[in-house]
Amino acid sequence: MAVTGKDGKGGMDPGKYVRYTAEQVEALERLYRDCPKPSSIRRQQLIRECPILSNIEPKQIKVWFQNRRCREKQRKEASRLQTVNRKLTAMNKLLMEENDRLQKQVSQLVYENGYFRQQLQNASIATTDNSCESVVTSGQHQQQNHLTPRQPPRDASPAGLLSIAEETLTEFLSKATGTAVEWIQMPGMKPGPDAIGIVAISHGCTGVAARACGLVGLEPTKVAEILKDRPSWFRDCRSVDVLTAFSTGSGGTVEILYTQMYAPTTLASARDFCTLRYTSVMEDGSLVVCERSLSDKGSPSMPPVPHFVRAEMFPSGYLIRPCEGGSSIIHIVDHMDMEPWSVPEVLRPLYESSAALAQRTTMAALRRLRQVAQEVSSDMVLGWGRQPSALRMFSQRLCKGFNEAVNGFADDGWSLMGSDGVDDVTILINSSPSKLLGSHLASPDGLPAFGGCVLCAKASMLLQNVPPSLLVRFLREHRSEWADSNIDAYSAAALKASPCAVPTSRIGGFGGGQVILPLAHNMEHEEFLEVIKLECNGLTQEEALLSRDMFLLQLCSGIDENAVGACAELMFAPIDASLTDSAPLLPSGFRVIPLDSGIDSSSPNRTLDLASALEVGPTGARPAGDYGGNSSNLRSVLTIAFQFTYESHLQENVASMARQYVRNVVASVQRVAMALAPSRLGSHLGPRPPPGTPEALTLARWICQSYRFHLGVELLRPNSEANESVLKMLWHHSDAIMCCSLKALPVFTFANQAGLDMLETTLVALQDISLEKILDENGRKSLFSDFNQIMQQGYAYLPAGICVSSMGRPVSYDRAIAWKVLNEEEATHCLAFMFMNWSFV
């Protein structure tokens, strides 16, 4: 019941506590669901429309809505904190188990150290060198036996296979939770509530091994289902065939698998495995999926397959333990011998790197589980109204198509075409693309989506002193430095009914720009799926017709430079504007694989500009001593593969065009790599150094001077008068600062690091975002009402509100300031905005 005022009338005393009736609360709740933040006019209207609220003053209605928004915010925060608490509890449990394991490992090492000391003392007393050598060799042999996995019994019967399975389970658990392998922390990985998990790599064991522990918000059975379907998440996996399977008496399952893996580069052969996989439930309710190779002669196996090298999998697998709240704690172990002897010596570090195994296999499993858990917990609809599962399928198809092009398996219809006398570019042809594309070959209207045949031109090259992530980011953001619009138009024409003539490749033939339209990204913001709209200016009437409506579906991954052992990839395929789920994809692209495990010193978010990188001077060259030692020795292998469709009678012409185009691309990439080498890039300035162009320095000075002129206070703390220091402080300012043009449709022209983070974009893609797109209706109304004040007074304070990032995520901010940025002639150059205390909702 509502409390009356002091005068006994129905009016409310603003200073008194108001008690609302149940009917009033119900009515206010209905109104809140429709409009959580009504304006004063809207509140007056609500009182008129709801007679039950007529005895409540508008000010009290305003207070109720404020309190209701506060309670909603507190509820969301409490829910978030509960989630974080559950995660921290699980992580604490994992860390305690890891600490116990390390204590056991220390005790074991102390015991072994004492044993070897005693053996060495006994050896020194011996009278001959032979006896000394015998004792030491015996100790080393014992250590080697400890590190080398034992071979399973040679029995192909179900009982014998079950014996192998039980032994595999024991050895796997000793690696997952015991001390069978000496684990060291993965470089660059620190455990914490926001970390992917606890990741470790092996030290001093046979082959390469990696282990990861983490918490995922999925039931154990769902986790096992996802992980056992390896081709759905492991992009290096071509296929998994179940040769035979049977159930055990305890409810477990034993399977014999044949697995084929893609080769990551054209310089090595693909790998395959013949393994036994054992799925069982332990007494404590934990689910275990373990696996190992069947390498003994008496075990069932797969005969050698041409063009594949048989690798060996030591006991590996997944330990999945149920956790409160429907979550699971998972331990992953991958332990393999990739047969490095079979690859060129320059590639052997890749096949002998546990860090590379952790990135491409172990952490990939955790990433997929975390991504699926996030999608299940929230009703997500991403770019172009697509569900996350549909976008994941696009990413998977791009990777699979690129891997098929790099490997060129004969059973997919690929055959080698003769060279032109120079072996730098390999040409493969596929006269039966139906084997490659399957149901995606035809377009929805029944017309052939591709020409009669597919041609792939591919090459590999060794790069020196260029971080893979930096190179791929440059190729993504500066397509004009390597792409040819004629070739893009030819590829796009393959999706149309009308054929086009074979173009002539030319360097620097990209006649327009590109617009990056984000579709989705993973939780670590390390992989991006996007649509690229190519804005080409045709040189002839035919080229102009072909250049219209040109779109690429593009996948960019591995752009975190702090990820040790991770390769960086840029894959793209021509599409039409509809982007149907059944659209055929013929991917091309780049893959850069690091061959060294050192962490390079260049920035993970450097603004990439080739011209400025080639400059000599303060913003171009730096002293050699400014760079880390690891960067100067960084080696990586670049693999390029481009696919084209053609009619059979044009095979020679298309092959000649493709060969020359790939050579041009290789030359362009070499030029870019030289410009991006650490000796030219400059020292490491922080997480994302500002652009060092003169225009950026001038704009930073104008922004700060105009703020001081209009508001009478300094935007930045006084530090240095040098332009570089002003730009650096503006770039690292904690609030989001951005500038937009004064046009009919204002677009952003500059943003600092916080601004780019808030908009979830890059400096290159920033110019494609308009001010109208990021502001909600209230924000636009507030800006339009204050626009005259901004232009006359020079600035205006904007109230708290909600805006939207380029990825569609809502962002709240407490307050914003808009001001005019004046140039040297005191003319208005642009508008600047500063959003304070922003956060994702």
Secondary structure, 3 states (H helix, E strand, C coil): CCCCCCCCCCCCCCCCCCCCCHHHHHHHHHHHHHCCCCCHHHHHHHHHHCHHHCCCCHHHHHHHHHHHHHHHHHHHHHHHHHHHHHHHHHHHHHHHHHHHHHHHHHHHHHHHHHHHHHHHHHHHHCCCHHHHHHHHHHHHHHHHHHHCCCCCCCCCCHHHHHHHHHHHHHHHHHHHCCCCCCEEECCCCCCCCCCCCEEEEECCCCCEEEEEEEEECCCHHHHHHHHHCHHHCCCCEEEEEEEEEEECCCCCEEEEEEEEECCCCCCCCEEEEEEEEEEEECCCCCEEEEEEECCCCCCCCCCCCCCEEECEECCEEEEEEEECCCEEEEEEEEEEECCHHHCCHHHHHHHCCHHHHHHHHHHHHHHHHHHHHHHHHCCCCCHHHCCHHHHHHHHHHHHHHHHHHHHCCHHHCEEECCCCCCCCCEEEEECCHHHHHHHHCECCCCCECCCCEEEEEEEEEEEECCCHHHHHHHHHHCHHHCCCHHHHHHHHHCCCCCCCCCCCCCCCCCCCEEEEEEEEECCCCCEEEEEEEEECCCCCHHHHHHCCCEEEEEEEECCCCCCCCCCEEEEEEEECCCCCCCCCCCCEEEEEEECCCCCCCCCCCCCCCHHHHHCCCCCCCCCHHHCCCCHHHCEEEEEEEEEEEECHHHHHHHHHHHHHHHHHHHHHHHHHHHHHCHHHHCCCCCCCCCCCCHHHHHHHHHHHHHHHHHHCCCCCCCCCCCHHHHHHHHHCCCCEEEEECCCCCCEEEEECHHHHHHHCCCHHHHCCCEHHHHECHHHHHHHHHHHHHHHHHCEEEECCEEEECCCCCEEEECEEEEEEEECCCCCEEEEEEEEECCEEC
